[in-house]
Amino acid sequence: MRKAGLLDKKPLTATRKMLDTARKDMGTKKKIGAWHGVVTYMEYESRYYFRAMVSADKKILEVDLFTRRDLAFGKKYPRFRIFLDREKEDFISWDMVKEKWSNAKIDMLETDDNRYSYSYRGRNHATKETLNIVNSYLYTGCMNDVETAVLDYQAKIRKAELSQKHKLVTDVIDNYMNMVPDRLPADWMKFINDRALEHSVFYTKDTGTGYCTHCRLHVPVPADVKHNMPGKCRQCGSRIKYKSWKMQKYTTYRTTAAILQKCTDGMHYVCRQFRVTMETKRQEYYVPEIVLHEDFRALFLLEHRHGMTNSLRNYEWGEFRYTGINRWCEDGTVSHRMYYRGSSGYERSVLYTGNLKKLLKDTSLQYVPVAEIVKSMGSERINVLALFDDMETGYPYESFWKMGLKRFVQERIERDFSTGLAEVAYRKEKQKPWEILHMTKEDMKQAVRLNATDQQMRIIQKAAGVGAKLTDGQVEWLDRYMAAHEILNYFKVQTPHRIIRYLREQAGVEQSGKSQHNEALHFWTDYLDMIRQMGWNLRDRSIFFPQDIKRAHDEAVAVYTVWEDNADAEKMRAKDDIMRRNAAEIEKAFCYSDDTYMIKIPECYLDFKHEGNAQHNCVATYYDRAVEARCIILFVRKRLEPDKSFCTVEIQNDDGRFKVMQNRTAYNREAPEDAKVFMKKAVKEAQGIADKIVEEGKRIRQKVAG
């Protein structure tokens, strides 16, 4: 809009009535509950006050906007002057406070007045004359509220502007969307009813009958029926929940369903996702109302073995870039306003299978029993796009499914095609199915006999990895009580039969429930780990299978501690020689003691390690710094208990001046006050001794030099 001349005429000022009305609007105190407690606020009647006039040539409408707050403070001039040009379909606003132009719509003008402080029943204030001027100019004709009339006009203009501005983007999207078939299969709603929805039978006990939302018939119900009891409809056989007519006023069930179709260009495929809502109400006799809304589309190709991810184009239905226009948009660009992002977009869905066999003919998936696999998942929602991407990479779904590993395939689909428990070494080249799963052909036959789950497959793998052979019963027992436990790693030193018998009789895993909660099993595996590191003979049954697990564990801990200390001492031998020399020098200065406390100087790594274990601190990590003389570590002991840990002290030598950095007792707690006083005296005496040693050294050097 041309700005020249718009401000030549003075703005309208507030009338006496407007000022009086704003002052009388004192507000009403309201309370509302919030996450942090009850919030008190003031609620007012009218937020904006308006006056309007038309230019002399009747081409420009000026709407002057006043705020309640400004008027209550006696300000007569408007906050904004809004200019509308009906002929050129344009608008612009002048900010009277900031003295600058704004292209924002009326709802986006910054008036510093919280709109949530105003009553929903309140209206903006305007005289009949003002209402008439605005509605006549804008051809609204029904005496709309001024703000509503202006906003509708501005929104219409902005919508047209943005539509033109974004045409390059929307045209591309529309070209792809025009490829999507218009029709859905004739049995689409039957699929929704049969597989996507969860149904109920609403019953009354006195009649012994109920209404089934699946077959929509009145059916008999069991005599012992209870509210929310699962069951099957005696008419159609569908799985349902019994709902009492008296206890259930209404139900709402939401899910997501999807269908794959071929696009009209003959190359692309589209996955169409629908949000499905089924509602039933008592007053409507629970006749289900089913509503479908398509909100996501993914276009892709199925013509190579490299996965379809690179060919994916995702689109979402929603508001396009805050324009107020609802249409198909690129995924991730939709404006969800104040709604949570997870409330729309791509989700796991129940996939329609009726067209899959014909649809995938002459594609890389034509021999994969996709429809059979998906149908076996029942009403469970799956990650449709991830499924087809996984299949496109050549992962042997066809082989595993046709061999009989149906549960293994289903679990892979349920976990969104992550590797799961069983290790998979798929290299996208010709491999035997058992090679992909790190096992022999005989192991694979066993997995097929069991129709193995992911966990059972991992148990067979671990046994195969150590050269052990499990019976079917042993696999099922381990699956039930142990899962893929680390104890399976020991099948190479003792037979599975002996280990399982020991787990039953000595560890009592069948009585303890989950293996991770079994104390005896925990002690045994910890015991085996320690003796393995120490090199004990695990093939000796008397060692491997102790009669008293707890006692064997405790004895192993004592031996292991000594063994580990010796190993550490061997590794630290060279550094310990340096530490002992440092300790001898430190002892010359820090030799103070009194009737209560004394000082012990650590001489080797084990001194640091044992102090840390006793005090539950990290003093062992200071060992290297102490060796390099970057700090001094002292142990304060009580004179009556010289071998018992009490306080750990860190001293810094800053240019010859000693300073206590830390003085801590167990668990890094502050040392007692008398221990702090003791260390102050010890540092003071050590400083004097160190200074004398330095002076003596200087005197000797001077004497030698002279």
N, C-alpha and C positions, 0 to 999 in steps of 0.2 A: 504494500500500500504506500502511496506517495505521502510522505510526512509533512511536506511543505504546507503551511497554512492551517494545519490541524490544531495547533496550540495558539493561534491568533486570538481566538475567542476565549474569554475567561471561563473557567469551569463553574458548574453549578455548585452552590453552597448548601449546607444542611439547613432545613427549615426548623422553626421553633418546635414543631410537633416531633420531628425526628430526634432532636436533642432531648426533649422531655421523655420520649418513649425509651430511649437508650438509658437515661439516668434511672428511670423507674424499674428497668429490667435488672434487678439486684441479684437474680439467680437463686436457685434452690440447692441446698446442700444434699449431695447424694453419696451413697457408699456402694462400693463394688468389691467383690472378692478377687484377689489376685494371688499368684503363686507365693508371694512374700507376705501375704496378710491382707487385711481390709484396707482399701484405699478410699479416701474421702476427696470429693471434688465438687465443683460448682457447675450446675447446669443452667444455661440461659435459654431464653426463648428465641431471639432473632440474632443471627450472626452478621448478615449483611443488610445494608440499607441502600436503596437505589433511587437515583433520579435520572431522567433521560430527556434528550432533545434532539431534533433533526435539524440538519444544516439548512440554510436558506434555500439552496437549490434542491433540497430533499434527497440528496444523493448519499450523505453520510449520517449515520446514527451514532450519537455519542451517549454512552451509558456510564454514568459516574458511580463508582462503588465506594461506599463508606462502611467502616467497621463499627460494630457496637462499642468496642473498647475506645476507639478514637472519639466517638460521639459522647461517651460517658465522661471523658476528660475535657469536653467542651471544644474539641477541634471541629471546625466547620467545613474544612476542605476535604475532598475525597481522597482515598488512598490510591485509587487508580482511575484514569480516564480511558475507557475502552471505546475504540472507534471501529465501526463496522461499515463496509462498503458492499451493499447488496448487488450492485451492477457488476463490479469487478470480482465479486466473491472473494473478499479479502478482509483481514482484520489486523489490528495492532493495538497495543496498550501503552499508556504513558504512566510510569511510576512516579507519583508526586513526591515521594519521600527520597528515593535514590536519584530522581531526575534522570531517568534513562528509559529507552524504549524496550518493550518486551513483545516477543511473538508467541508467548505462552497462551494456552486457552485459559478461560476464567477459572477453571478448577485447579490450575497449576500456578496461579499467581500467589506470590509470597506475601501474605497479609499479617504474619506474626500472630495469628489468632487460631487457636486449636479448634478445629471443627468438631472434635469429639466432646467438647464442653457445651454443645448445644443440643437441645431437645429434638428428638426425631419428629415430634409433633409440631415443633416450631417452624415458622416460615420466615423467609427473608421479607424485609419490610419495604413496601412500595405503595404509592397512592394509586388509585384507579387511573388517574391521568397518565402516570408513568407506565403502568401495565398496558394501557391502550396504545401508547406511542410505540413501545417495544414490539408488541404483538402485531400491530398493523404494519410496521416497517418490515418485519421478518415473515409476514404472511402466515403466522401461526394461528391467528384468528380465534383461539379458544381461551384467551387470557391466561396463558401459562405464567408460572413464576418467572421473574426476570432472569434469574440465574439459569434456570432450565432452558428457557428460550434461547439465550445467548450461547450456552454450551452446546445445544443441539446444532445450532447454526455453525459454530466453530468446528465441531466434530465432523460435520458433513464436509466442510472445506478441507480440513486436515486429512480426512480419509481419501478424498480425491487426489490431493497432493502426494500423499505417501504412496498411493496406488500407482501413480505415474512414476514416482521416484524409484520404487522397488520393482518396476515392471521387468527389468532385465533378470532379476532373481526369480520372480514368480513365474515368468514365462518358461524358464528352464524346468522348474518344479512341475508346472502344469503339463509340459510335454511328457514327462515321466508318468505323471498321474493318469494321463489320457491312455497310457498303455495298459492300465489295470482293468481287468474284465469287470463289466457292470453287474453280472449275475452271480448269484451264489447257487450251490447245488440244491436240487429239489428237496433233499432230505436234510438240509442244513439245520432246520429247527428241531428235527427229530434227534439229530446228533447232540444239539445243545441240551435237549430234554433228557436224553438217555445217558450221556457221558459227562457233560460239563457241570450239571447241577446236582446238588444234594437235596433229596426229597424227604418229605415227612408224611405221616398219616395222622391227621387230627381226629381224635376219637372222643366219644362220650361213653363212659363205663355203663351207664344205665341201659343203653341200646346195644352195646357190644359191637358197634360198628364205627368206622372212621372214614375220613375222606383222604384219598391218596393224591398227592400233588403230581405224581408221575403219570399214572393212568387216568386220573381225574374221575375216578369211580368211587362209590361207597363200598367199602370192603369190610369183612369180619376182622376182629382183632382178638388176640389171646385173652383168656380170662384173667391172667395175672399181669396184664399190661400195666406199665408204669411210665410216668412222664420222663421223656428223654431216653427211654429204653431203645437200643438198636434192634433192628429186626428186618424182615422181608415182607413186602406187600404180598398178601395171599392171592391177589388177583394177577398182578403183572410180574411178580418175582423180583422187583428192584429192591435194592438195599435202601432202607429208610430209617427214620427215627420217629418213634411214637411221641406225639405231642398232645397234651390234654387240652380239650376245648376250653375248659374253665381257667387253665393256668397260662395259656399262650394267646395273647391278644393279637400279635402279629409276628412275622419272621421276615428277615432280609438276608439273602445270601448273594454274595458277590464273587465272581470268578473271572477268569480271562480265557478266551477261546481263540484259536487261530486256524487258518486254512492256507494251504499253498496252492497257487494257481499259476498257469502259464500266461505271460503277457501277450498282448495282441501283436507285438513285433516279432513273435516267434522265437526270440532268443532269451529274453529275460524271464525270470520267475519272480513271483511276489509272495511274500508272507504277510498276510493281513491279520491284524490282531483286533479283537473285539472285546470290550468290557461288557460283561453280562451281569445283570441284576435281576433277581427274582424276589418279589415281595408277595406276601400273603397277609390278609387281614380278616379278623374274625367277622366284622360286620359285612364282609363280602364273601362269607362262607369259605374262606381260605382258597378260593379259586386263584391260582398263581398268575401274577402279571409279570411277564418277562420282557425286559428292555435291553436292546443291544446297541452299543455305540462303537463304531470303528475309530480307533485313535492312533494306530501305528501301522506303518507299511515299510517293508524292507525289500528292495529289489536286488537281485543277484543273478549270477551265471552259474550253470552246472555243466562245465565243458572241459574241465581239466582236473588234475590230481594234486593241485597245490593249495587246496582249500578255497573257500569262496569269500574269505574275509576281504581280500583286495578288491573284489567286485561289488561289495555291499554299498548300497545307497539307502540310508534310513530317513524316513519322513514321519512327522508327528502332526496330529490335528490339534490346533489351538490358535490362540491369538498371535497374529503375526507382528512381531517387533513393536509391541505396545501401540498398535494402530487402531485397535478396536475391531479389527477384521479377523474373523475365525476362518481358517483355511488350512490346507496342507502346507507344512513348513519343513525345512531341514531339521533333522533331529538335533536338539540342544539349543535351538534358537527361539523356541516357543516361550511366550511370556505367561508364566503361571501366577502372576500377581502375588498374592499373599499365601498361596497354597504351597504345601510341601512338594518338593521336586519328585518324590517317590509316588505322588498321587497320579502320575501319568507317565507315558513313555513306555519303553519296551519292558515286558515282564514274561515270566514263565507262563505257559498256556497249555490248555488241553487241545491237542492237535487233531483236526478232522482227518480221517484216514481213508474215506470212501473213494478218493480220486488218486491216491498216491501211486498205485501200481501202474495205471495208465499214464499218469503225469511224468513218471520217471523213466518211462520206456525210451530207449535210445540215448540214455545219459550214462554217466560213469557209475550211477547207482542202480542201474536197471536190474542187477541180480541180487541186490541187497534186500532182504525182506523188511523194508522200512515200515510198511503198514502193519505187519504182524508184530514187529518189535514195539511200535508206538502203541498199538491197541492193547498189548499186554500190560502197559502201564496203567490201564483203567482210567479213572478220573483224575489221576495225579497230574499236576501241571509240570511241564518240562521246558527246558531252554531250547526252543525249536531251532533257532539260528545256530547255536553252538552244536547241536546234534548234527545238522547237515554239514557244517564246517568240518566237524570231526570225521564224518563219513567221507567227505570229499578228499581228505588227506590220505585216504586209503587204509585207515585203521581197520583191521579185519573183523568188522561186525558180522559180515556174512559168514565167515568161517566159524567164529565163536558161537554164533546163534545156531547155525545148522548142525554143529557138532553136539549141541546140547547144553552149552554154558549160558543158559538164559538168565539165570540170576546174576551172574557176573556182568553181563551186558546191561541188565536193568540197573544195577547199582552204579555202573559207570555213567549212565544217563542221569540218575538221581543226583549224583554229586557234580553235575555240570562238567563231566569229562576231564576232571582232574585225575592224576595218576592213582590216587587212592592208596590202599595198603600194598597191593600186589605191585611188584616192580615190572615195568614194561619197557623193553628195549626196542622200540619201533624205529627203524631207520628209513622208512619210506622206500623200501626196495623189496624184492622178492625174498620173503622169509617164511619158514614154517611157523605155524601158530605157536608151537611149543618153544621155538627159539625166541620168539618175541617175549615169552613169559619166563625165560631162563630156566627151562626144565626139559626133561627128556620126553620122548613120545609116550613112554609108560606112565610118567607122571601126569601127562595130559589126559590119558585114558582114565586115570583115577579121578581127576577133576571132573571129567565128563560124567562118570558113574555117579558122582555125588551131586551133579549140577551145582558145582562149587560157588560159594559166595566169594566176594572179594577177600574176606578174611581167611577163608579156607584155602583160597589160592595162595595167599601169602604163607600160610603154614606149610603147604606142600613145597613152595619155593624154598623156604628156609631149610627144610629137611633135605631137599635135593642139593642145596648149596653145601651141606656138610657131608654129603654122601650117605644119608640115612634114608631108609624106606619105611614109610608109615602105612599101616592098614587103614581101611576106610573108617573103621570104628575109632582108631586113634586120632585121625584127623577131626572127626566129629566131636570127640571128647575134648581135645585141645581147643577147638573152636568154642565149645560151650563154656569151659572153665578157665582157660588160660589166654585165649586170643593168640596173637603172634608174639608171645613173651620171649624175653632174652634167654630164658632157660632152653629154648630150642637150639641155641648155638652150641650146647653141650652134647647134642645127639651124636657128635662125631667121636666122643670119648666114652660114652656109656649108651647102652641101647635104649631106644624110646620106651620099650616095654618096662625096663627097670626104673627109668625116670618117672614114668607115669604112675607106676605102682608106688614109688616113694612119695610122689605128690599126693596120692590118695591116702596112704596110710600114715605117713609121718607129717606132711605139711597140711593135710586135711583140707585141700582146696574145695572139695565137693561140699563141705559144710560151711565154708566161709563166704560163699557168694562170689563177688568179684575178686579177681586175683590181686588187684592193687590194694585191697583192704586186708590181705592175709599177712599177718605179722610173721608167722613162721616162714612163709615163702620169701618175704623180704629179707629176713636174717640169712636164709640159706643162699639166696643169690648174691648177697653181699659177701658172705663167707667164701663162696666159690670164686668170686672176683679177686678177693685178697690172696687166696692160696694159688690162684692161677698166676698172678703177678710175681709171687715169690717162687714159682717154679715147682710147686709140689706135684706129686704124681697123681693126676686126676683119674688115671685108669685104675688106681687102687680103690676098690669099693668101700673099704673101711674109712678112707679119707673123703671120698666123694659123697657117701651117704652116711653122715654122722647120726648116731642114735638120738643124741640130745642136741638139737639144732642150736638152741640159744647158748648153751654152754660152749659148743664148738665155735660159734661165732665170737663170743667174748674172748676165748683163748687165742683165736686167730688175730683178733684186734691187737692184743698185747704183743704177739710175735711180730705182727706186721709193723707196729709202731717202731720197734727196735730195728727191724730190717730197713724201714724207710729212713730212720735216722742215720744208720750206717751208710746208706746210699747217698744221702744228702751230704754227710761228712766227707765222703770220698770225692764228691763233685766239688766241694768248697775247700779242698785241702790247701790250694795255693793262696786263696783269699784269706783263709783262716790264719796263715802264717803272718800276713800283713796285719790282720786284726789283732793278733796277740801282741805284736810290737806296738801298735797304737794303744792298746789297753795298758801296757806297761808305762807308757808316757803319761796317759790320762791319770793313772793311779798315783803318780807323783804329786799331782795337784789336788785331785778329788779324794782325799783321804780322811775327810772330816767325819766324826761320829759323835753321838752324845749318849745319854743314858737310855734313850728310847729307840733311836734309829741309827742305821749304818748304810754305807754305800757299797754296792757290788758292781764291778766293771765287767760287762760281757766280753768274752774272749774269742768266740767262734759263732758260726751260723746257728748251731743247735741251741746256743744260749738265747739267741734272738727268737728262734722258732718256739722253744718251750715257754718263753715269757709271753709270747703272743697267744699261745694256746691257753695258758693259765689266766691271762688277763682279758682274753677275747678281744684283742685289738690287732692292729696291723703293723706292729713294731718290726716284724720280720722283713717288711718291705723297705725298712730303713737300713738294712745291713750293708748294701752297696755304698750308700752315702757315708756310713760310719767307716767303711774300709778306705774310702777316698778322702776321709777327714773333712767331709763337708758338714758333719754334725757330730755331736757327742751324745751317746745313749748311756744312761745310767739306770740301775735298778736300785730303788730304795727298799731296804728290808728292816723289819723290826729286829732288834738285837737278840730277843729271845726266840725268834723264828727266822734265822738267817737263810734258810733254804726255801722259804715260802714266799711266793710272789706277793708284792704289796703295791708299789707304785712304779710306774715307768716314766722316766724324765728325758726330755730332749733339750740339749744345750746347744746354742749357736755361738761360734767364735767370730765375732764381728770386729776385725782389725785388732785382735788381741784382747777384746773385751767380752767376757762371758755373759750370756743372757739366757734365762730359762724361757723356752718357747712353749713347752707342754709339761705338765705334771699331772698324770692321770692314774686313777686306780681302775679296778675292773670295769669292763664295758664302757671305757672312755669317760667315766665319771670324774668330776673334779676331786683332787686329792684333799684329805682332811687339812684343816687349817694349821695344825701343829706340824704336819709334814711339809706344808708350804714354807713355814717359818724355818724349819730345819734346812730346807734347800737354799733359802736366802743366805743363811749363815755359811753353808757349805760352799756356795758360789763366791761369797765374800772372801773366805779363807783361800779358796783355790785361786782367786784372782791375785791375792797377795803373793802366793807361792809362785804363780806363773810370772808375775812382774819381777820377782827376785831372780828367777831363773834367767829371764831376758836380760836384766841388768848384769848378772854375773857373766853371761855370754858376751855382752858388749865389753866388759872390763877385760876379759881374757883376750878378745880380739884386739883391743887397743894395746894391751901389753905385748902381744905377739908382734903387732905392727911396729911398736916402739923399739 
